Every structure is written in C-alpha cells, then in structure tokens.
Amino acid sequence: MEHASQVIDPVCHMKVRVTEATPRSAYGGQEYFFCAPGCKTAFDKDPGKYLG
C-alpha cells in the first residue's frame, strides 16, 4: 500500500494528503496543494498574501 505524503495548505493551514485528485497550483517554480477548490481559488487570486 502506498502512503500519500501530507503537506500544509498555504491558505487554511490544514494538513492535506496529496493524491492525484488534490487541487494544486504552481507558483514561483514550486507546487502548492490545497484541501479544497476554494482554497486553490483564493491562492490563485493572490499567492503573495499566503506565502508571506
């Protein structure tokens, strides 16, 4: 059984289990993962707000 890695959603700070279906965005040469499409949308509108 494969173990999915876990990361922290930069918008809501929840732990996210990364799978093929996990919402994601690329910014500044790095990939970010989100718990839900709403967090991805918020990040995409203003990434700098969440990466400070």
N, C-alpha and C positions, 0 to 999 in steps of 0.2 A: 504494500500500500504506500502510495506517495504521500509525503507530507507537504502541504502547501505552506509557503512562507507567509509570515504575518508582518505587516507594516502599519504605520500610523497614518490615518487620513489627515492631510495637512489642514483641512477646513474644520472638521469637528473633533479631531484628535481621538477618534475611535480606532481600536485595533481592527485591521482589515485582513482577512485571509485572501491571498492572491490566487485567483483561478483564471481560466481563460475568459470567463464572463465578468470579471471585475472591471468596473469603469476605470479608465485610465486616461491620462493626458501627458504629453511630452512638453517640457519647458526647460529652456536653458541647457539642453543636452542631457536632461535627466527625465526619467519616467516617474510619475506620481500616480498613486492608486487611491480610490475613493470607496466609501461604504455604500453610496447610492448615487444615482444620476444627478440629484440636486446638488450634492457637494461638488461633483465634477463641473457642473454648470457655473456654480459660484466661483470656483477656482479659475475656470477658463475666462471669466469676465475680468478678473483682476488677480493674476497669480502673485504679484508682489505683495499684496495685502496678507497673504497666507504664508509667505516664505521669509518674512522679516524676522 
